[in-house]
């Protein structure tokens, strides 16, 4: 098991080297950066990207993946900005979404990383053939753009009808996207059906896993063991995957917690002991 962690716990604040140091103290070997402009300004190549690049050049962990932007503004949509949605029937919106995601992929020119984690649609979105075709076109363009930079696209199972495990597998097969994989989100799988059922559907395509817990009622992003996922079963399933996976903790911040390194270490220990 490769110990991974997302910067999601700090998504409400600007990413800086001190926060990355904290993730290393918690035991992270690889890091996933959440590409939200107010958190990580991926388009600010001369300042913010360079600052983070310098840390990775000297640091003890590697950048493993970047989570594609979900909004293009600096307020994460709170000021009314539209989501970055590749499953849009509006061609102009689709082009804007691709352009924004390409800016995040270009981070690889300064900080090499392996995977871009991409959503199809937004939470709760219903399936539509035309929008699915639009998403397929977007992924075709994004994978071609990302390949020369050494980046592959991973589609994440999220709570909507485009991203149910069986839909993702069909999406990849129908488009013959041999180099597109799946980021298996255990918390989302638990909410939508079950971890075991979802894993069996997507296991041949899994390249990374996001670990967080919930009680099936909401996407709570809790520490493993704080919800109702059977983590013994989950870890057994992940160890049966074709490749040795990075298990990326993606936890929602607790307001009173300023340092999560001890919780990270405990989380890794719990998963490894299982």
Buried (B, 14 or more C-beta within 10 A) or exposed (E): BBBBBBBBBBBEEEBBBEBBBBBBBBBBBBBBBBBBBBBBBBBEBEEBBEBBBEBBEEBEBBBBBBBBBBBBBEEBBEEEEBBBBBBBEEEEBBEBBBEBBBBBBBBBEBBBBBBBBBBBBBEEBEBBEEBBBBBBBBBBBBBEBBEEBEBBBBBBBBBBBBBBBEBBBEBBEEBEBEEBBBBBBBBBBBBBBBBBEBBEBBBEBBBBBBBBBBEEEEBBBBBBBBBEBBBEBBBEBBEEBEEEBBBBBBBBBEEEEEEBBEBBBBBBEBBEEB
